């Protein structure tokens, strides 16, 4: 088991000691699960069973990727051609601008693929956002997956959001976490402030974890920066 790697994108522009934000991507920055969207376009019909097995804890993220992409034949450019229809939260670009003006580092943590995350962000004119996620290599034919942010503390996840939150907490406080899914809870547990919706919000309420409900990044901006001033 190799050690968890150092932060790939150290926030050198922001001195340590202040707040930072780590944020999920699918279902949070974009309203859909992008991986499922791609599989719906290009994979065999059994991909839903495979993703459900991962969601229920039967298989790991690595297994999910290898099994679900086994019958995909599309190249990178074919898949990228449909990513243009994936919308962002309309308030997200303004939120990133606000973070930069306030000097608050922001990074994305995701069990998704860095390739599609950066492709979608670039289509919306967003550059230089650190992304901690899983990796895909297009072998033409076939695919290979790598998991640089895997950690044994979260064995079913391709990227350990919990370990990433803990790594950031060594440099920045409070560490703010934003998410929506069941796989975000272990990260939310160790964050200093949590914004949640959908399944993450349900779990947080069930387990008495303090979390601020949000609908859009406009809600987060209005609450977070007011809180950080106190």
C-alpha positions as CSV (number, residue, x, y, z in Angstrom):
1,X,0.0,0.0,0.0
2,X,1.7,3.2,-1.1
3,X,1.3,6.3,1.1
4,X,-1.3,8.9,0.4
5,X,0.5,11.4,-1.9
6,X,1.2,15.0,-1.1
7,X,-1.2,17.6,-2.4
8,X,-0.9,17.8,-6.2
9,X,-1.9,21.5,-6.3
10,X,-0.5,23.3,-3.3
11,X,-2.3,26.6,-2.9
12,X,0.9,28.6,-2.9
13,X,-1.0,31.8,-3.6
14,X,-2.8,31.5,-0.3
15,X,-0.8,31.5,2.9
16,X,-1.7,28.7,5.3
17,X,-3.7,29.4,8.4
18,X,-6.9,30.7,6.9
19,X,-10.1,28.9,5.6
20,X,-10.2,26.7,2.5
21,X,-13.0,24.9,0.6
22,X,-13.1,21.4,-0.8
23,X,-16.1,20.6,-2.9
24,X,-17.6,17.5,-4.6
25,X,-18.3,17.8,-8.3
26,X,-21.1,15.5,-9.6
27,X,-24.5,16.5,-8.2
28,X,-22.9,19.5,-6.5
29,X,-21.2,21.7,-9.1
30,X,-23.1,20.1,-11.9
31,X,-26.7,18.8,-11.3
32,X,-26.1,15.3,-12.7
33,X,-23.7,12.4,-12.2
34,X,-21.5,12.9,-15.2
35,X,-20.1,9.4,-15.2
36,X,-23.6,7.9,-15.4
37,X,-24.4,10.4,-18.1
38,X,-21.5,9.1,-20.2
39,X,-22.3,5.5,-19.5
40,X,-25.9,6.1,-20.6
41,X,-24.6,7.3,-23.9
42,X,-21.8,4.8,-24.6
43,X,-22.0,1.7,-22.3
44,X,-23.8,-1.6,-22.4
45,X,-27.2,-1.8,-20.7
46,X,-25.9,-3.4,-17.5
47,X,-24.0,-0.3,-16.4
48,X,-26.8,0.6,-14.0
49,X,-26.5,-2.7,-12.1
50,X,-22.7,-2.1,-11.8
51,X,-23.0,1.5,-10.5
52,X,-25.7,0.3,-8.0
53,X,-23.4,-2.4,-6.7
54,X,-20.8,0.3,-6.0
55,X,-23.4,2.5,-4.3
56,X,-24.5,-0.4,-2.1
57,X,-20.9,-1.2,-1.1
58,X,-20.6,-4.5,-3.0
59,X,-17.7,-3.4,-5.2
60,X,-14.9,-0.8,-5.1
61,X,-14.6,2.3,-7.3
62,X,-11.9,0.6,-9.3
63,X,-14.2,-2.4,-9.9
64,X,-17.0,-0.1,-11.0
65,X,-14.8,1.7,-13.6
66,X,-13.3,-1.5,-15.0
67,X,-16.6,-3.3,-15.2
68,X,-18.7,-0.4,-16.6
69,X,-16.2,0.6,-19.2
70,X,-15.5,-3.0,-20.4
71,X,-18.1,-2.6,-23.2
72,X,-17.5,1.1,-24.0
73,X,-15.8,1.7,-27.3
74,X,-15.9,5.5,-27.6
75,X,-12.7,7.5,-27.8
76,X,-12.0,10.7,-25.8
77,X,-13.2,13.1,-28.5
78,X,-16.5,11.2,-28.9
79,X,-17.3,11.4,-25.2
80,X,-16.2,15.0,-25.0
81,X,-18.6,15.9,-27.7
82,X,-21.5,15.2,-25.3
83,X,-20.0,16.9,-22.3
84,X,-20.9,20.3,-23.7
85,X,-24.5,19.6,-22.7
86,X,-23.6,19.2,-19.0
87,X,-24.6,22.4,-17.2
88,X,-22.9,24.1,-14.2
89,X,-24.7,25.6,-11.3
90,X,-25.3,29.1,-12.7
91,X,-23.9,30.6,-9.5
92,X,-20.7,28.6,-9.5
93,X,-18.5,30.9,-11.7
94,X,-19.3,33.9,-9.5
95,X,-18.6,31.8,-6.4
96,X,-15.1,30.9,-7.7
97,X,-14.5,34.6,-8.5
98,X,-15.5,35.5,-5.0
99,X,-13.2,32.9,-3.5
100,X,-10.3,34.3,-5.5
101,X,-11.0,37.9,-4.5
102,X,-11.3,36.9,-0.8
103,X,-8.2,34.8,-1.0
104,X,-9.9,31.5,0.0
105,X,-8.4,28.5,-1.8
106,X,-11.0,26.2,-3.5
107,X,-10.4,22.7,-4.8
108,X,-12.6,19.9,-6.2
109,X,-12.5,16.4,-4.6
110,X,-14.3,13.7,-6.6
111,X,-14.7,10.0,-7.2
112,X,-15.2,11.0,-10.8
113,X,-12.6,11.4,-13.5
114,X,-10.4,14.4,-13.6
115,X,-10.5,14.3,-17.4
116,X,-14.3,15.1,-17.7
117,X,-14.3,17.5,-14.8
118,X,-11.6,19.7,-16.4
119,X,-13.3,19.4,-19.8
120,X,-16.6,20.7,-18.4
121,X,-14.9,23.5,-16.4
122,X,-12.9,24.6,-19.4
123,X,-16.0,24.8,-21.5
124,X,-17.4,27.3,-19.0
125,X,-14.1,29.4,-19.0
126,X,-12.9,28.1,-15.6
127,X,-9.2,27.3,-15.4
128,X,-6.7,26.5,-12.7
129,X,-9.1,24.9,-10.2
130,X,-7.2,22.1,-8.4
131,X,-8.9,18.8,-9.0
132,X,-8.3,15.7,-6.9
133,X,-10.0,12.8,-8.6
134,X,-9.5,9.5,-10.5
135,X,-7.6,9.3,-13.7
136,X,-8.4,7.7,-17.1
137,X,-6.0,6.8,-19.9
138,X,-7.5,6.2,-23.3
139,X,-5.6,3.2,-24.9
140,X,-7.6,3.1,-28.1
141,X,-9.0,0.5,-27.8
142,X,-9.7,0.2,-24.1
143,X,-9.1,2.3,-21.0
144,X,-6.8,2.2,-17.9
145,X,-7.7,3.8,-14.6
146,X,-5.5,5.2,-11.9
147,X,-6.4,6.2,-8.3
148,X,-3.7,8.6,-7.0
149,X,-5.8,9.7,-4.1
150,X,-7.0,6.3,-2.9
151,X,-6.6,5.7,0.8
152,X,-7.2,2.5,2.9
153,X,-9.4,4.5,5.3
154,X,-12.1,4.7,2.6
155,X,-11.5,1.5,0.6
156,X,-14.6,1.7,-1.7
157,X,-13.7,5.2,-2.9
158,X,-11.4,6.0,-5.8
159,X,-10.4,9.3,-4.3
160,X,-10.5,9.5,-0.5
161,X,-12.3,12.8,0.2
162,X,-11.8,12.2,3.9
163,X,-8.1,11.9,3.6
164,X,-8.0,15.0,1.4
165,X,-10.0,17.0,3.9
166,X,-7.6,15.8,6.6
167,X,-4.6,16.8,4.5
168,X,-5.9,20.3,3.9
169,X,-6.7,20.7,7.6
170,X,-3.0,20.6,8.3
171,X,-2.7,23.9,6.5
172,X,-6.1,25.6,6.5
173,X,-8.9,26.2,9.0
174,X,-11.8,26.2,9.0
175,X,-11.9,23.6,6.3
176,X,-15.3,23.9,4.5
177,X,-16.7,20.9,2.7
178,X,-19.5,21.0,0.1
179,X,-21.3,17.8,-1.1
180,X,-24.4,16.0,-1.9
181,X,-23.9,12.2,-1.9
182,X,-23.6,9.3,0.5
183,X,-19.9,9.0,-0.4
184,X,-19.3,12.5,0.9
185,X,-20.2,11.7,4.6
186,X,-16.8,10.5,5.7
187,X,-15.3,13.8,4.4
188,X,-18.0,15.8,6.0
189,X,-17.3,14.2,9.4
190,X,-13.8,15.7,9.6
191,X,-14.6,19.1,8.1
192,X,-15.0,22.3,10.1
193,X,-18.1,23.5,8.3
194,X,-20.4,21.5,6.0
195,X,-22.8,22.5,3.2
196,X,-25.0,19.7,2.1
197,X,-28.0,18.7,0.1
198,X,-29.8,15.5,-1.1
199,X,-28.4,12.3,0.3
200,X,-25.5,13.9,2.3
201,X,-28.0,16.2,4.0
202,X,-30.2,13.3,4.9
203,X,-27.3,11.3,6.4
204,X,-26.0,14.3,8.3
205,X,-29.4,14.9,9.9
206,X,-29.8,11.2,10.8
207,X,-26.4,11.2,12.5
208,X,-26.6,14.7,14.1
209,X,-23.8,16.1,12.0
210,X,-24.2,19.9,11.7
211,X,-24.7,20.9,8.1
212,X,-26.1,23.9,6.3
213,X,-28.6,23.1,3.6
214,X,-28.0,24.7,0.2
215,X,-29.8,24.8,-3.2
216,X,-27.2,26.6,-5.2
217,X,-23.7,28.2,-4.8
218,X,-25.5,31.5,-4.3
219,X,-26.8,30.2,-1.0
220,X,-23.4,29.1,0.1
221,X,-21.8,32.4,-0.8
222,X,-24.4,34.4,1.1
223,X,-23.9,32.2,4.2
224,X,-20.2,31.3,4.1
225,X,-18.5,34.6,3.7
226,X,-20.8,36.2,6.3
227,X,-19.8,33.4,8.7
228,X,-16.1,33.7,7.9
229,X,-16.2,37.4,8.9
230,X,-17.0,36.5,12.5
